[in-house]
């Protein structure tokens, strides 16, 4: 097999590096103090505890899932099984 001497892959690689390289430059913004980050971690850890609601809240009741299961299985039966009795196909 002969090697390709095209410069297109090299040009595409250089172009991709040109667009990706700024992603790895560190930000010149000053870092936050460790005290502020500890407070942010504490607030972030306590936020779900403070805003959580009970699992069985009174304002939203989920309907039972068995009617959906009956409709799904009934539809599958109608399409697959009963359809084969109505349209049996060609006999050989």
C-alpha positions in Angstrom: 0.0 0.0 0.0 1.3 3.4 -0.9 1.5 6.2 1.6 -0.5 9.4 1.0 1.5 12.6 0.8 -1.4 14.9 1.3 -1.0 17.8 3.7 -4.7 17.9 4.4 -4.6 15.8 7.7 -1.7 18.0 9.0 -3.7 21.2 8.2 -6.8 19.8 9.9 -4.9 18.8 13.0 -3.3 22.2 13.2 -6.7 23.9 12.8 -8.2 21.7 15.5 -5.3 22.5 17.8 -5.8 26.2 17.2 -9.5 26.0 18.4 -8.9 23.6 21.3 -5.7 25.2 22.8 -7.5 28.1 24.5 -9.5 25.6 26.6 -6.4 24.6 28.5 -5.3 28.1 29.6 -6.0 28.8 33.2 -8.3 31.7 34.1 -6.7 34.9 35.4 -9.5 35.4 37.9 -8.4 35.4 41.6 -9.1 32.3 43.6 -11.8 32.2 46.3 -10.6 32.1 49.9 -10.8 28.7 51.7 -13.2 30.1 54.2 -15.7 31.0 51.5 -15.4 27.6 49.9 -16.0 25.9 53.2 -19.2 28.0 53.7 -20.3 27.1 50.1 -19.8 23.4 50.7 -21.7 23.5 54.0 -24.6 25.5 52.4 -24.6 23.1 49.4 -24.7 20.1 51.7 -27.6 21.4 53.8 -29.7 22.8 51.0 -31.4 19.5 50.0 -32.2 18.8 53.7 -33.8 22.2 54.1 -35.9 22.1 50.9 -36.9 18.4 50.9 -40.5 17.5 51.0 -42.0 14.2 52.3 -42.1 11.3 49.9 -45.9 11.0 50.0 -46.9 14.7 49.7 -50.7 15.3 49.9 -51.0 17.6 46.9 -49.8 15.1 44.3 -51.2 11.6 44.2 -49.8 9.3 41.5 -52.4 7.1 39.9 -52.0 3.3 40.2 -49.9 1.8 37.4 -51.9 -1.4 36.8 -54.4 0.2 34.3 -51.4 1.3 32.2 -50.0 -2.2 32.3 -53.4 -3.7 31.3 -53.7 -1.3 28.4 -50.2 -2.0 27.2 -50.5 -5.7 27.4 -53.9 -5.6 25.8 -52.6 -3.5 22.9 -49.7 -5.9 22.4 -52.0 -8.9 22.5 -54.3 -7.2 19.9 -51.5 -6.3 17.6 -49.5 -9.5 17.8 -51.8 -12.4 18.6 -55.3 -11.3 17.4 -53.8 -9.8 14.3 -52.3 -13.2 13.3 -55.8 -14.8 13.6 -57.4 -12.1 11.5 -54.7 -11.9 8.9 -53.0 -15.3 8.9 -50.9 -14.7 5.8 -50.4 -16.8 2.7 -50.6 -20.6 3.0 -48.0 -22.6 1.1 
